[in-house]
Amino acid sequence: MIRAQTTAQPELQPDPTWHDARALTQGGQTATIVLDGKIYTLRITRAGKLILTK
């Protein structure tokens, strides 16, 4: 008999350079980001993935 081994997922340690996507979108689905005068849109999909478009 083969048994699957499970290991606990390590907890993410906070990093001061990280930004929470839900905080950036203020609880919504999109955030507007400006870089070097260009506007980008960060979108959270229904599947919980991120899409960044110009």
CNS distance restraints for C-alpha pairs under 8 A (distance, minus, plus):
assign (resid  14 and name CA) (resid  18 and name CA) 7.54 0.50 0.50
assign (resid  19 and name CA) (resid  23 and name CA) 7.56 0.50 0.50
assign (resid  19 and name CA) (resid  24 and name CA) 7.33 0.50 0.50
assign (resid  20 and name CA) (resid  24 and name CA) 6.36 0.50 0.50
assign (resid  21 and name CA) (resid  25 and name CA) 6.24 0.50 0.50
assign (resid  21 and name CA) (resid  44 and name CA) 7.96 0.50 0.50
assign (resid  22 and name CA) (resid  26 and name CA) 5.98 0.50 0.50
assign (resid  22 and name CA) (resid  27 and name CA) 5.46 0.50 0.50
assign (resid  22 and name CA) (resid  28 and name CA) 7.27 0.50 0.50
assign (resid  22 and name CA) (resid  29 and name CA) 7.97 0.50 0.50
assign (resid  23 and name CA) (resid  27 and name CA) 6.43 0.50 0.50
assign (resid  24 and name CA) (resid  31 and name CA) 6.07 0.50 0.50
assign (resid  25 and name CA) (resid  29 and name CA) 5.98 0.50 0.50
assign (resid  25 and name CA) (resid  30 and name CA) 5.23 0.50 0.50
assign (resid  25 and name CA) (resid  31 and name CA) 4.70 0.50 0.50
assign (resid  26 and name CA) (resid  31 and name CA) 7.98 0.50 0.50
assign (resid  29 and name CA) (resid  43 and name CA) 5.62 0.50 0.50
assign (resid  29 and name CA) (resid  44 and name CA) 5.18 0.50 0.50
assign (resid  29 and name CA) (resid  45 and name CA) 7.39 0.50 0.50
assign (resid  30 and name CA) (resid  41 and name CA) 6.63 0.50 0.50
assign (resid  30 and name CA) (resid  42 and name CA) 5.45 0.50 0.50
assign (resid  30 and name CA) (resid  43 and name CA) 4.43 0.50 0.50
assign (resid  30 and name CA) (resid  44 and name CA) 6.42 0.50 0.50
assign (resid  31 and name CA) (resid  41 and name CA) 5.77 0.50 0.50
assign (resid  31 and name CA) (resid  42 and name CA) 5.13 0.50 0.50
assign (resid  31 and name CA) (resid  43 and name CA) 6.64 0.50 0.50
assign (resid  32 and name CA) (resid  39 and name CA) 6.82 0.50 0.50
assign (resid  32 and name CA) (resid  40 and name CA) 5.80 0.50 0.50
assign (resid  32 and name CA) (resid  41 and name CA) 4.71 0.50 0.50
assign (resid  32 and name CA) (resid  42 and name CA) 6.31 0.50 0.50
assign (resid  33 and name CA) (resid  39 and name CA) 5.83 0.50 0.50
assign (resid  33 and name CA) (resid  40 and name CA) 5.03 0.50 0.50
assign (resid  33 and name CA) (resid  41 and name CA) 6.07 0.50 0.50
assign (resid  33 and name CA) (resid  42 and name CA) 7.20 0.50 0.50
assign (resid  34 and name CA) (resid  38 and name CA) 5.50 0.50 0.50
assign (resid  34 and name CA) (resid  39 and name CA) 4.61 0.50 0.50
assign (resid  34 and name CA) (resid  40 and name CA) 6.09 0.50 0.50
assign (resid  35 and name CA) (resid  39 and name CA) 6.58 0.50 0.50
assign (resid  35 and name CA) (resid  40 and name CA) 7.69 0.50 0.50
assign (resid  38 and name CA) (resid  54 and name CA) 7.73 0.50 0.50
assign (resid  39 and name CA) (resid  54 and name CA) 6.29 0.50 0.50
assign (resid  40 and name CA) (resid  52 and name CA) 6.70 0.50 0.50
assign (resid  40 and name CA) (resid  53 and name CA) 5.54 0.50 0.50
assign (resid  40 and name CA) (resid  54 and name CA) 4.45 0.50 0.50
assign (resid  41 and name CA) (resid  51 and name CA) 7.97 0.50 0.50
assign (resid  41 and name CA) (resid  52 and name CA) 5.61 0.50 0.50
assign (resid  41 and name CA) (resid  53 and name CA) 5.27 0.50 0.50
assign (resid  41 and name CA) (resid  54 and name CA) 6.38 0.50 0.50
assign (resid  42 and name CA) (resid  50 and name CA) 6.80 0.50 0.50
assign (resid  42 and name CA) (resid  51 and name CA) 5.73 0.50 0.50
assign (resid  42 and name CA) (resid  52 and name CA) 4.52 0.50 0.50
assign (resid  42 and name CA) (resid  53 and name CA) 6.64 0.50 0.50
assign (resid  43 and name CA) (resid  50 and name CA) 5.65 0.50 0.50
assign (resid  43 and name CA) (resid  51 and name CA) 5.15 0.50 0.50
assign (resid  43 and name CA) (resid  52 and name CA) 6.40 0.50 0.50
assign (resid  44 and name CA) (resid  48 and name CA) 5.83 0.50 0.50
assign (resid  44 and name CA) (resid  49 and name CA) 5.61 0.50 0.50
assign (resid  44 and name CA) (resid  50 and name CA) 4.80 0.50 0.50
assign (resid  44 and name CA) (resid  51 and name CA) 6.55 0.50 0.50
assign (resid  45 and name CA) (resid  49 and name CA) 5.27 0.50 0.50
assign (resid  45 and name CA) (resid  50 and name CA) 6.29 0.50 0.50
assign (resid  45 and name CA) (resid  51 and name CA) 7.42 0.50 0.50
